[in-house]
Amino acid sequence: MLAKILILSTLALILVSLFSALAMLFKNDDPDKRKRVVQALTIRISLSIGLFIALIASFYLGLIPGRG
């Protein structure tokens, strides 16, 4: 149950980061805004890689059961 909550909260954070980057992209063309867009996308990529690694580790440790 805890694994599901962590996975869903991480997915929610990934979506928030993605849409915040999209909102900043459409607002202005200031160089400062572009840096914030890159920063938000970097956070999204880091969260995605972290989620992938956590899912693989959880599967190997038996926290997420396999099907079969």
HELIX and SHEET records of a PDB file:
HELIX    1   1 LEU A    2  LYS A   27  1                                  26    
HELIX    2   2 PRO A   31  LEU A   61  1                                  31    
END                                                                             
